Amino acid sequence: MSKEKGVIIIDQKADKEDICKKIAVNALTTMTDTLVEMEQLHLSEKEMMNKCVWPILNEAAKRFKDVQNDKEVEMNNFIYVVGK
């Protein structure tokens, strides 16, 4: 595994599993932290689902697909998909 401009470049198939694990952990961490913030702002469950949960899940799915297709993958920065 190597990096180019901070983006992971997949060199071997063995790297794919580790990258997917890191993507999942980062997505869940961002989702959890953001949901706590949204709950403190008293947003409705529907708003939290539409602005946080679904965007992060969709972005994670896109990244998993990119890993399988040997494309460059960003493992962090899920916060940018959240529509606070």
VEXTIMAR-750545 format. One record per atom (N, C-alpha, C): residue number from 1; residue in three letters; atom name; y, z negated, x. Coordinates in nm, 2 decimals, decimal comma, padded with zeros to 4 digits. Example, Ala and Ser with C-alpha at 12.3 -4.5 7.8 and 13.67 -1.06 7.14 Angstrom:
2
num:residuo:atomo:Y:Z:X
1:Ala:N:-00,57:-00,78:01,32
1:Ala:CA:-00,45:-00,78:01,23
1:Ala:C:-00,33:-00,78:01,32
2:Ser:N:-00,22:-00,71:01,28
2:Ser:CA:-00,11:-00,71:01,37
2:Ser:C:00,00:-00,79:01,29
//
This chain:
84
num:residuo:atomo:Y:Z:X
1:Met:N:-00,12:00,00:00,08
1:Met:CA:00,00:00,00:00,00
1:Met:C:00,12:00,00:00,09
2:Ser:N:00,22:00,08:00,06
2:Ser:CA:00,34:00,09:00,13
2:Ser:C:00,46:00,09:00,04
3:Lys:N:00,58:00,07:00,09
3:Lys:CA:00,70:00,07:00,01
3:Lys:C:00,80:00,18:00,06
4:Glu:N:00,87:00,24:-00,04
4:Glu:CA:00,97:00,33:-00,01
4:Glu:C:01,09:00,30:-00,10
5:Lys:N:01,20:00,26:-00,03
5:Lys:CA:01,32:00,21:-00,11
5:Lys:C:01,29:00,10:-00,21
6:Gly:N:01,20:00,01:-00,17
6:Gly:CA:01,16:-00,10:-00,25
6:Gly:C:01,06:-00,07:-00,36
7:Val:N:01,02:00,05:-00,37
7:Val:CA:00,92:00,09:-00,47
7:Val:C:00,78:00,10:-00,41
8:Ile:N:00,68:00,05:-00,48
8:Ile:CA:00,55:00,05:-00,42
8:Ile:C:00,49:00,19:-00,43
9:Ile:N:00,43:00,23:-00,32
9:Ile:CA:00,36:00,36:-00,31
9:Ile:C:00,21:00,32:-00,29
10:Ile:N:00,13:00,37:-00,38
10:Ile:CA:-00,01:00,34:-00,38
10:Ile:C:-00,08:00,42:-00,28
11:Asp:N:-00,15:00,36:-00,19
11:Asp:CA:-00,22:00,43:-00,08
11:Asp:C:-00,37:00,44:-00,11
12:Gln:N:-00,43:00,33:-00,18
12:Gln:CA:-00,57:00,33:-00,20
12:Gln:C:-00,60:00,28:-00,34
13:Lys:N:-00,72:00,31:-00,38
13:Lys:CA:-00,76:00,27:-00,52
13:Lys:C:-00,77:00,12:-00,53
14:Ala:N:-00,81:00,05:-00,42
14:Ala:CA:-00,82:-00,09:-00,42
14:Ala:C:-00,69:-00,16:-00,45
15:Asp:N:-00,58:-00,09:-00,42
15:Asp:CA:-00,44:-00,14:-00,44
15:Asp:C:-00,41:-00,15:-00,59
16:Lys:N:-00,47:-00,06:-00,67
16:Lys:CA:-00,44:-00,04:-00,81
16:Lys:C:-00,45:-00,17:-00,89
17:Glu:N:-00,57:-00,24:-00,87
17:Glu:CA:-00,59:-00,36:-00,94
17:Glu:C:-00,49:-00,47:-00,91
18:Asp:N:-00,46:-00,49:-00,78
18:Asp:CA:-00,36:-00,59:-00,74
18:Asp:C:-00,22:-00,55:-00,80
19:Ile:N:-00,18:-00,43:-00,80
19:Ile:CA:-00,05:-00,38:-00,85
19:Ile:C:-00,05:-00,41:-01,00
20:Cys:N:-00,16:-00,38:-01,07
20:Cys:CA:-00,16:-00,40:-01,22
20:Cys:C:-00,15:-00,55:-01,25
21:Lys:N:-00,21:-00,64:-01,17
21:Lys:CA:-00,20:-00,78:-01,19
21:Lys:C:-00,06:-00,83:-01,17
22:Lys:N:00,01:-00,78:-01,07
22:Lys:CA:00,15:-00,82:-01,04
22:Lys:C:00,24:-00,77:-01,16
23:Ile:N:00,22:-00,65:-01,20
23:Ile:CA:00,30:-00,59:-01,31
23:Ile:C:00,28:-00,68:-01,44
24:Ala:N:00,15:-00,72:-01,47
24:Ala:CA:00,13:-00,80:-01,58
24:Ala:C:00,19:-00,94:-01,57
25:Val:N:00,18:-01,00:-01,46
25:Val:CA:00,24:-01,13:-01,43
25:Val:C:00,40:-01,12:-01,45
26:Asn:N:00,46:-01,02:-01,39
26:Asn:CA:00,60:-01,01:-01,39
26:Asn:C:00,65:-00,98:-01,54
27:Ala:N:00,57:-00,90:-01,61
27:Ala:CA:00,61:-00,87:-01,75
27:Ala:C:00,60:-01,00:-01,83
28:Leu:N:00,49:-01,07:-01,82
28:Leu:CA:00,47:-01,19:-01,90
28:Leu:C:00,58:-01,30:-01,86
29:Thr:N:00,61:-01,31:-01,73
29:Thr:CA:00,71:-01,41:-01,69
29:Thr:C:00,85:-01,37:-01,75
30:Thr:N:00,88:-01,25:-01,74
30:Thr:CA:01,01:-01,20:-01,80
30:Thr:C:01,01:-01,23:-01,95
31:Met:N:00,90:-01,19:-02,02
31:Met:CA:00,89:-01,21:-02,16
31:Met:C:00,91:-01,35:-02,20
32:Thr:N:00,84:-01,44:-02,13
32:Thr:CA:00,84:-01,58:-02,17
32:Thr:C:00,98:-01,64:-02,15
33:Asp:N:01,04:-01,61:-02,03
33:Asp:CA:01,17:-01,66:-02,00
33:Asp:C:01,28:-01,61:-02,10
34:Thr:N:01,27:-01,48:-02,14
34:Thr:CA:01,36:-01,42:-02,23
34:Thr:C:01,34:-01,48:-02,37
35:Leu:N:01,22:-01,50:-02,41
35:Leu:CA:01,19:-01,55:-02,55
35:Leu:C:01,25:-01,69:-02,56
36:Val:N:01,24:-01,77:-02,46
36:Val:CA:01,29:-01,90:-02,46
36:Val:C:01,44:-01,90:-02,48
37:Glu:N:01,51:-01,81:-02,40
37:Glu:CA:01,65:-01,79:-02,42
37:Glu:C:01,69:-01,75:-02,56
38:Met:N:01,62:-01,65:-02,61
38:Met:CA:01,65:-01,60:-02,74
38:Met:C:01,62:-01,70:-02,85
39:Glu:N:01,52:-01,79:-02,83
39:Glu:CA:01,50:-01,89:-02,93
39:Glu:C:01,61:-01,99:-02,93
40:Gln:N:01,67:-02,02:-02,81
40:Gln:CA:01,78:-02,11:-02,80
40:Gln:C:01,90:-02,06:-02,87
41:Leu:N:01,91:-01,92:-02,88
41:Leu:CA:02,02:-01,86:-02,94
41:Leu:C:02,00:-01,84:-03,09
42:His:N:01,88:-01,89:-03,14
42:His:CA:01,84:-01,89:-03,28
42:His:C:01,82:-01,75:-03,33
43:Leu:N:01,77:-01,66:-03,25
43:Leu:CA:01,75:-01,52:-03,30
43:Leu:C:01,62:-01,53:-03,39
44:Ser:N:01,61:-01,43:-03,48
44:Ser:CA:01,50:-01,43:-03,57
44:Ser:C:01,37:-01,38:-03,49
45:Glu:N:01,26:-01,40:-03,54
45:Glu:CA:01,14:-01,35:-03,48
45:Glu:C:01,14:-01,20:-03,47
46:Lys:N:01,19:-01,14:-03,57
46:Lys:CA:01,19:-00,99:-03,58
46:Lys:C:01,28:-00,94:-03,46
47:Glu:N:01,40:-01,00:-03,44
47:Glu:CA:01,49:-00,96:-03,33
47:Glu:C:01,42:-00,98:-03,20
48:Met:N:01,35:-01,09:-03,18
48:Met:CA:01,28:-01,12:-03,06
48:Met:C:01,17:-01,02:-03,03
49:Met:N:01,10:-00,98:-03,13
49:Met:CA:00,99:-00,88:-03,12
49:Met:C:01,05:-00,74:-03,08
50:Asn:N:01,16:-00,70:-03,15
50:Asn:CA:01,22:-00,57:-03,13
50:Asn:C:01,30:-00,56:-03,00
51:Lys:N:01,36:-00,67:-02,96
51:Lys:CA:01,45:-00,67:-02,84
51:Lys:C:01,38:-00,71:-02,71
52:Cys:N:01,27:-00,78:-02,72
52:Cys:CA:01,20:-00,84:-02,61
52:Cys:C:01,05:-00,80:-02,59
53:Val:N:00,97:-00,84:-02,69
53:Val:CA:00,83:-00,82:-02,68
53:Val:C:00,79:-00,68:-02,67
54:Trp:N:00,83:-00,59:-02,77
54:Trp:CA:00,78:-00,45:-02,77
54:Trp:C:00,84:-00,37:-02,65
55:Pro:N:00,97:-00,39:-02,62
55:Pro:CA:01,02:-00,31:-02,50
55:Pro:C:00,94:-00,35:-02,37
56:Ile:N:00,91:-00,47:-02,35
56:Ile:CA:00,84:-00,51:-02,23
56:Ile:C:00,70:-00,46:-02,23
57:Leu:N:00,63:-00,47:-02,34
57:Leu:CA:00,49:-00,42:-02,35
57:Leu:C:00,49:-00,27:-02,33
58:Asn:N:00,58:-00,20:-02,39
58:Asn:CA:00,58:-00,06:-02,37
58:Asn:C:00,61:-00,02:-02,23
59:Glu:N:00,70:-00,09:-02,16
59:Glu:CA:00,73:-00,06:-02,02
59:Glu:C:00,61:-00,09:-01,93
60:Ala:N:00,55:-00,20:-01,96
60:Ala:CA:00,43:-00,24:-01,88
60:Ala:C:00,32:-00,14:-01,90
61:Ala:N:00,30:-00,09:-02,02
61:Ala:CA:00,20:00,02:-02,05
61:Ala:C:00,23:00,14:-01,97
62:Lys:N:00,36:00,18:-01,97
62:Lys:CA:00,40:00,30:-01,89
62:Lys:C:00,37:00,28:-01,74
63:Arg:N:00,40:00,16:-01,69
63:Arg:CA:00,37:00,13:-01,55
63:Arg:C:00,22:00,13:-01,52
64:Phe:N:00,14:00,08:-01,61
64:Phe:CA:-00,01:00,08:-01,59
64:Phe:C:-00,05:00,23:-01,58
65:Lys:N:00,00:00,31:-01,67
65:Lys:CA:-00,04:00,45:-01,67
65:Lys:C:00,00:00,52:-01,54
66:Asp:N:00,12:00,49:-01,49
66:Asp:CA:00,17:00,54:-01,37
66:Asp:C:00,08:00,50:-01,25
67:Val:N:00,03:00,38:-01,25
67:Val:CA:-00,06:00,33:-01,14
67:Val:C:-00,19:00,42:-01,15
68:Gln:N:-00,24:00,44:-01,27
68:Gln:CA:-00,36:00,51:-01,28
68:Gln:C:-00,34:00,66:-01,23
69:Asn:N:-00,22:00,71:-01,25
69:Asn:CA:-00,19:00,85:-01,21
69:Asn:C:-00,13:00,86:-01,07
70:Asp:N:-00,15:00,75:-00,99
70:Asp:CA:-00,10:00,75:-00,85
70:Asp:C:00,05:00,78:-00,83
71:Lys:N:00,13:00,74:-00,93
71:Lys:CA:00,27:00,76:-00,92
71:Lys:C:00,34:00,63:-00,86
72:Glu:N:00,46:00,65:-00,82
72:Glu:CA:00,54:00,54:-00,77
72:Glu:C:00,56:00,44:-00,88
73:Val:N:00,55:00,31:-00,85
73:Val:CA:00,56:00,21:-00,95
73:Val:C:00,66:00,09:-00,91
74:Glu:N:00,74:00,05:-01,00
74:Glu:CA:00,83:-00,07:-00,98
74:Glu:C:00,75:-00,18:-01,05
75:Met:N:00,73:-00,29:-00,98
75:Met:CA:00,66:-00,40:-01,04
75:Met:C:00,75:-00,51:-01,10
76:Asn:N:00,87:-00,51:-01,06
76:Asn:CA:00,97:-00,61:-01,12
76:Asn:C:01,07:-00,55:-01,21
77:Asn:N:01,18:-00,61:-01,24
77:Asn:CA:01,29:-00,56:-01,32
77:Asn:C:01,25:-00,53:-01,46
78:Phe:N:01,17:-00,61:-01,52
78:Phe:CA:01,14:-00,59:-01,66
78:Phe:C:01,26:-00,63:-01,75
79:Ile:N:01,35:-00,71:-01,69
79:Ile:CA:01,46:-00,77:-01,77
79:Ile:C:01,55:-00,65:-01,82
80:Tyr:N:01,56:-00,54:-01,75
80:Tyr:CA:01,65:-00,43:-01,79
80:Tyr:C:01,60:-00,37:-01,92
81:Val:N:01,48:-00,38:-01,97
81:Val:CA:01,44:-00,33:-02,09
81:Val:C:01,46:-00,42:-02,21
82:Val:N:01,50:-00,54:-02,18
82:Val:CA:01,53:-00,64:-02,29
82:Val:C:01,67:-00,61:-02,35
83:Gly:N:01,67:-00,61:-02,48
83:Gly:CA:01,80:-00,58:-02,55
83:Gly:C:01,86:-00,70:-02,60
84:Lys:N:01,89:-00,80:-02,51
84:Lys:CA:01,95:-00,92:-02,56
84:Lys:C:02,08:-00,89:-02,64
//
